[in-house]
Amino acid sequence: MTTEILPADWMEIKTNTMVVITPKMNLLQIPIIDKFYVRPSDPAALARNTEFAREKGFLNPRTTINAVGKRLGNKDAKHVCC
């Protein structure tokens, strides 16, 4: 028996957030306010991107399915999306 995972089953958890699941299965997200905290109403929150993480080497380099197939010798590799 397989369980299908639907987009409604997923929820975004922002960075530096503590997550609490209550006994009644409610999900509480509590921001960790430290020296790196940026309030959502701050214009700087909208200007954040992944460049800093990329410069520090924290991003996992993505490889497309086509590139993986070609590396394995499958010239007809096609990307299959959900």
Secondary structure, 3 states (H helix, E strand, C coil): CCCCCCHHHCCCCCCCEEEEECCCCCEEEEECCCCCCCCCCCHHHHCCCCHHHHHHCCCCCCCCHHHHHHHCCCCCCCCCCC
